């Protein structure tokens, strides 16, 4: 994420919200003073159930800035297996 302001002299606290798709994100992140951007991890809970791909959303909000939203597709990593004995 990045901020598009010329004045980066103060830290910028950003609220992070995830919806659907079992995303794991921090509740807040901070772009440090003097920096224009910051990278943070987005994790996915592995539920060990074959339930197909699903949509998820990510929202970022900070005071005096327009909210930013992104849509993500969380791919299911479980597969079907046919066992013959």
Secondary structure, DSSP 8 states (H G I E B T S, - for coil): -B---S---S-EEEEEEEESTTEE--SEEEE-TT-SB-----EE---SS----EEEEEEEE-TTS--EEEEEEE-----------
